[in-house]
């Protein structure tokens, strides 16, 4: 039988690779493009989960980087990948075929603020999200709608992400998030209010001695086991591609974007 024809990038698209397991995604040249945050989140979610085996949900999947890394590089899943924007969702569907993940990644089209209309509550062992970071009224909104929705809280905000995770998780299930370091108090407060108890916190620094730019947090639904603060995650160093060894080990080829 002839080999199936794999999706190819369109005129305004690029085909990009990330990670050590051959993950490939389709992205608009002028739209929002994934960053190192997605790689760090997938690794964090895979390593910090404790007994949370089962179906996973990604909120705001975008090009699908986190979902594909979870199943291909870290052997987890299956994953339901929820994306709001139809054009981005269409690229995600093509990337599922491109990565041979038809049985492991299921794209869902919809708004996480209406999560109750999209999935059954309490069915996921683990929820992950690399949500829009920028407050809706902070700075100048991008004139490109795809970039604006992906980067700014114009279509969802942190309370919406936390509420969706709470609804989707089974009792004892975990949620893993990445946010700017400046929002750590806000996000930890939202999680605690929703009885998603933070158990692991790790700050991300561009270089040794530099201020934190991001934080990664893992929380459990209805189970308070205390909070462990991990050593800082340093991105840049003397490893391959100019990365610190921990980050360099996650990527082949290296990613040029900085956190």
N, C-alpha and C positions, 0 to 999 in steps of 0.2 A: 504494500500500500504506500502511496506517496506520503511524505511528511506533511503534516498540517501547516498551512501558511500562518506565520506569526504576525501579529500587528506590527506595523511600522510607523514611525513618527510622521505626522503631517507637516505641511509647509511651515507652520508656526510652532512646531513642537521639537523638543529634543529628547533623545533616548539616553538616560543617565544611569550609571551603575553605582552601587554603594554596598559596603559591607564585604564580608569574606565568603559569602555563599551565593554570589552571582545574582543578587537582587537588582532588577532593572525597572525603572519607572519612566513614564511619559510625562513631560512637563511643557507648559507653554513658555516659549522663549521670553515673552514680555510679561508673563503672569507671575504669581507667587511661586517661589522655588524653595524646596526643602533646605533645611540647614542642619548643622551638626546636632542641634537639639533633638531631632528625631532619632538619631543614632544613639545618643546618650540615654534617651528615655527608654528605648527598646532594651538596651543592656541593663539599665536600672530595674525595669519591670521584671526582666527575666531572672536577675540575680537576687532581688530582694523579696520575691514572693516566697511564702512559707506554707506549703500544703494547699496552695490555691490552684489546683489542677482542674482543668475543665474549659468550657467555652469562654472566650474572651470577647470584649467589645471595645472597639476604638471609636472615640467620639471626635468627630472632625478629622476624618482620615486623610483628606487631601489626596496626594498622589499615591498613598498607600505604603510609604516607606516603613513606618512603624509596624504595620500589620505584616508586611512581607518579611521584615527582619525577624519578627517574633516567630514566624512559622518556619522560615528557611534557615536562618542563622542560629536560632536558639531552640528550635524543635518544639515550640509550644503551639497552642491553638486547639481547635479551629478558632478563627477570629471573624466576627461580624464587623465590617468597616463602614461606619455611618458617615456620610458626607452630604452637606447641604446643597452645594452648587451643582446643577445638572451637568454642565460642561466638564467640571472636574470629576464628577462621578463617572461620566462616560469614559474618560481617560483611565480612571481606576479600573473599570470593568475590562478594558483592553489589556491593562497591565496584569490583571489576574491570569489571563491566558498566556501572556508573555512570560510570566514566571512559573507557569505550570501549577498554579495554586487553586484550580477550580474546586477541588474538594476541601480546601483548607481556609480560603478567604472568601467571604460572601459580602459583596458590596451592597449597602443599603442606602437609598436616597431619602433624605428627610432632615427635619429640623430637630436638633437635640432638645429644644425647648418644648417639643411635642412628643417626647420620648414614649409617653404612655400609649400613643397611637401607633407606634412603630414596633415595639418589642414587648414581650411579657415581662412583668416585673420579677425581680429576684431570681433570674435564671443564669446570671453570669458569675463565674468564679473570679474574674479579674477585669477591671475596666482601665483603659489607658487613654491619655489625652495630652496632646501638644496643642493647646487651644490658642486662639488669638490672644496676644499679650498686651496690646496697647489699649488703654482706656479710650472709649469712644470720643471723648472730648479732649484728648491729649494730642497736641500737634496737628499737622495738616493731613487730612484724609487723602489717601491715594486716589487719583482720578480713575484708576483701573479698578473696576468693581471686584474682580477676583482677588487682587492684592489687598484691597480694603477689607473685604470680609475675612480673609485669611490672617491678616495682621492686626486688625483692630476689632474691638468689641462692639461692632455695629449690628451683628446678627446674633450674638450670644455673649454673655459675660460670665465671670467666675462663679457667681451664685447659680447660674443656669447649669454650668458644667458640673458643679458639685451636686446639685439636685438630681440631675440625670444619672450620675454615677450611683447615688444613693438608691434611686428607684431600681436600677438595673441589677445591682449586686445582690447575690444570695447572702444570707446571714454568715458572717465570718469571711466574706469575700474581700478582696483588696482592690484599691484604686491607686494608680501611679500617675503623677502629674509632673510637668515641668513648667516653671514660671520665672519671670524676672526676679532677681534677689530682692529688689525693693518692695515686692508685694508679699514677702514671706509672712508677715504678721496677719495681713488680710486673709490670705488663703488658708493658713493654719486655723484661723478663727472660724472661717466658713466650714471647714471640714469638721471641726469639733462640734459646732452647732448642729450639724447634720448627723452627729454620732458616727462619723467616719473618723476614727481615732488615729492620729498620726503615729506611726511606729518607727519610721526611718526617715531621716532628713540628711541630705547631702548637698553642699554648696559647690558650684562650678566656678572655677577661676581660670582666666585666660592664661596666666603665668604665675609662677611662684611669687608671692608678695603682692600680687595685684588684687584689687577688690573683687568680691564675688559678682558675677554677672547673672547667674541663674541659680535656681535651687531645684532639686528633685525631691519629691516627697511620696512616701507610700503610706497608706492608711487602711485600716480594717473596719468593716461595718460592724458596729455594736460590740467590738472587742478592744478594750483598752489594755495594752500590754506595756505601756510606757514608751518613751521616745528615745531611740538611739540616734545620735548624731555621728555620721560617718566622717572619716578624714576627708579633707577637701579633694575634689576631682580637678586635677590640673590638665588643661587642654594642650598647651604648647610647651615643647621641650626639645630634647636632643634625639628623639626617636625618629623613625622613618616619616618623611613628609613634613618634618618640623613639629611633630606632635610628641607629647609625652608618651611613654611606653604603653600605659593603660589604654589610651585613646587610639594610638597607632595600631594596636592589636585588633581593634574592632573594624578596621577599614582597609580595603584593598579594591580599587585604588584610593588614595587619600582624597579627602574632600577639601575644597579650597575655602568654603565659607567659614567664618569665625562666629563664635557665639556672641 
